[in-house]
Amino acid sequence: MVRDESQVGTDFDLLVIGAGPAGIALAAEARAAGVTAERILVLEKAEVHSWIIRKYYPVSKPVLANYKGIEAKCEGVLCIPDLTREETLSYLDSAIRDTGVQVLYREEVSRIAREPDGRLLVVSSGGMFRARVVVVAIGILGRPNKPSYPIPAALKGKVHFDVTSEEIREKEVLVVGGGDTATEYCQFLVQQENRVSLSYRGRELTRPNPINRDSVLALERQGELQILWGSRIDGLEPAGQRVRVLFSSGEPAPLEVDRVIYALGGTTPENFLKAAGIDFEGRSPRLTEGFGTTVPGLFLAGDLTAGSKGGSIILAFNRAAATMHRICEEHGICKLR
Ligand SMILES: Cc1cc2nc3c(=O)[nH]c(=O)nc-3n(C[C@H](O)[C@H](O)[C@H](O)COP(=O)(O)OP(=O)(O)OC[C@H]3O[C@@H](n4cnc5c(N)ncnc54)[C@H](O)[C@@H]3O)c2cc1C
């Protein structure tokens, strides 16, 4: 999107990349720490905030405050109890509005670089900005994990990585995965009157929270969900209007379904962060106190700081408070609360 730079400005104290729970919490914490709204900018690649919640949460999903068993004790200015998806979105909506901070939508950030004067340059699809402090809050689901085998082009529209791209009702569906997202998708698709199978590589569901685990096991007992325990998919092929799913060693026998939904999680956008100069330890960025990186003035937030177990909304809120505390201590753009 090309902006009128005279209206937006290009020089900020704090620039936040990504308007999900973490980015929104950062803006709220910065305002609470005394940074004026005009000195903060949020850039969001989608046309609305909280894109990941809109895309990956099924419509009827309960949003759990202690998701993945992460303690639901709030330490910053934002906090949620258990809510519905819609209530969560409207809470985040008001949180952004209350900050008075400008969010520019359809602004995908492609590059961050340090300038000779120590400020950070942020290049987005719409322009270039400079800021004393930049927080990257882009999450891990920008590119969801894909299976190792190719998905034939002929299966376009029949294979998804979410349950919101199309309304799926009264169909035969295979969900692939074994975590909270996969088990929530199974429950949602059963409610939508689909005949659902779950392909899971393990023999026991250890990753989902107890509510999701017990719910899918109950569905299996009631004959409303088929769980293909210990199944490994070798590939997919077109079968008329349907998808044929081929399993390793022919076990179970090939399955024909109308839709395949992958719920394999996401990964840290390693190349993007490394190109900004951030050092890594193995597959994870090296983080300093307050979720700073090895680039002065450049911080990470939310799911990007959560490690392999994954994050939650309250974790993103709490870590934003810790980050802002550190920013106030180190960068003099705000006051410690
Ligand atoms: C299916 C599912 C169910 C879940 N259920 C729960 C639950 O019940 N309770 C709970 O607490 N947590 C839940 N979570 C986890 C929770 O959604 C995440 O922990 C949280 O959204 C992380 O927030 P974030 O701001 O770090 O990242 P995200 O929510 O991923 O937000 C990142 C934002 O950055 C934007 N962005 C990405 N790349 C760029 C770029 N280059 N430039 C600009 N913007 C960019 C994205 O469009 C997005 O809006 C669930 C997750 C999933 C996938």
The ligand as a Gaussian input file, in Angstrom:
#p B3LYP/6-31G(d) Opt

LIG

0 1
 C       -5.664000     -22.936000      16.303000
 C       -5.061000     -22.193000      17.470000
 C       -5.754000     -22.137000      18.673000
 C       -5.230000     -21.405000      19.747000
 N       -5.970000     -21.293000      20.900000
 C       -5.531000     -20.508000      21.927000
 C       -6.302000     -20.319000      23.096000
 O       -7.394000     -20.880000      23.259000
 N       -5.814000     -19.510000      24.084000
 C       -4.585000     -18.874000      23.963000
 O       -4.196000     -18.141000      24.888000
 N       -3.818000     -19.054000      22.863000
 C       -4.257000     -19.840000      21.839000
 N       -3.488000     -20.023000      20.719000
 C       -2.143000     -19.398000      20.693000
 C       -2.218000     -17.886000      20.419000
 O       -3.065000     -17.642000      19.308000
 C       -0.830000     -17.344000      20.148000
 O        0.027000     -17.670000      21.226000
 C       -0.872000     -15.813000      19.963000
 O       -1.728000     -15.475000      18.896000
 C        0.523000     -15.280000      19.688000
 O        0.437000     -13.896000      19.447000
 P        1.547000     -13.129000      18.588000
 O        1.106000     -11.706000      18.580000
 O        2.896000     -13.492000      19.060000
 O        1.464000     -13.741000      17.118000
 P        0.261000     -13.870000      16.082000
 O       -1.042000     -14.011000      16.773000
 O        0.705000     -14.933000      15.155000
 O        0.229000     -12.459000      15.343000
 C        1.223000     -12.067000      14.432000
 C        0.712000     -10.908000      13.590000
 O        1.794000     -10.432000      12.797000
 C        1.352000     -10.260000      11.455000
 N        2.534000     -10.419000      10.587000
 C        3.155000     -11.586000      10.249000
 N        4.211000     -11.325000       9.437000
 C        4.270000      -9.980000       9.276000
 C        5.138000      -9.094000       8.549000
 N        6.188000      -9.553000       7.860000
 N        4.886000      -7.754000       8.581000
 C        3.826000      -7.262000       9.310000
 N        2.978000      -8.064000      10.001000
 C        3.201000      -9.395000      10.000000
 C        0.305000     -11.351000      11.265000
 O       -0.573000     -11.041000      10.187000
 C       -0.412000     -11.336000      12.637000
 O       -1.493000     -10.420000      12.694000
 C       -3.972000     -20.754000      19.641000
 C       -3.251000     -20.844000      18.424000
 C       -3.790000     -21.543000      17.357000
 C       -3.023000     -21.601000      16.070000

